[in-house]
């Protein structure tokens, strides 16, 4: 069996690559353009073909071109579970990639970031298009568990810089646009853009702010973390909630996985996901309650242009649409101790990627098609 050595320059670092790479064939099964699609390959699938690749560093190629990739320990057991990388696909296009062993660990420029911010105790995260935060324990008395939006209009990370400006002397107020965007969004005690709670007898219950967190992974392509909420009581039952949020580079929307647990299951309860109401906006409920979307002025100052927000659901079976004084709501039958997956996010016209209501509707529709029709992956290794 012949062996070959390839020399690859990645991020100004020399990387030695072994022979017999794994080949990944990825097919777009539908007739839509898929921009910056994240491809996730379980390492167990690779290792089933190649035991010699177990516990190694990897490099991904598209032809002869090295690609940015990221290893992720999804269950935090100390062992990497998947390798992720990104590529765009034309309608019905099939692409082939190779994954090889690398002698050195590679470093790349991060375009995503997530971090806990003392002394406010928020958790904030971002990619090259959008930024968000969840309020932490320091603001327990003032807010709840809504997801806040930070309207940035630059590709580079701003979260750490904006928080530091708030602590500087003189203070640099992040509610004012200094050329990078600003925090123009108002969440208050609402669910914000995709927060969740429990609905019991027509009343919405929210858990308050998170009590602690875990970072799953933090770039260069994907940021993912979990938030855990204090025990709360409904009908004398103890409720526990965890929320995993994942944001990939290039995406306007987070992937959110909720889990609600209880010591004594009860049936008179449903899961509710919210989209906070805003003035001067139009609301659209998707077909079969598969989505909720808003479009309108960012705030009262028209110089700040337009903001679209949305929540999308993987399935809307048995869902119910409604609202209250603060937000639009979609509710679902609650499956205790199991996962519920959905997506939420926004687009700001001053970023320049999405500049009209029609483009926002198209983005939401295409995103839904992409989640409903994932890439078809085939893995093999040359003998």
Secondary structure, DSSP 8 states (H G I E B T S, - for coil): -----EEEEETTEEEEE-SS-EEEEEE--SSS-EEEEEEEEEHHHHHHH-GGGTT-EEEEEETTEEE-EEEE-TT-SSS--EEEEEEEE-TT-EEEEEEEEESS------S-EEEEETTTTEEEEE-SS-EEEE--GGGTTT--S-EEEEEE-SSS--HHHHHHHHHSSS---TTS-SSSEE-----TTS-BEEEEEEEETTEEE---SEEEEEEEEE-SSEEEEEEEE--EEETTEEEEEEEEEEEETT-SEEEEEEEEEESS--SS-EEEEEEE--TTEEEEE-GGG-EEEEEEESSS-GGG-EEEEEEEES--TT-EEEE-SSEEEEEEE--TTSEEEEEEEEEEGGGSS--SHHHHHHHHHHHHHHHHS--EEEEEE--
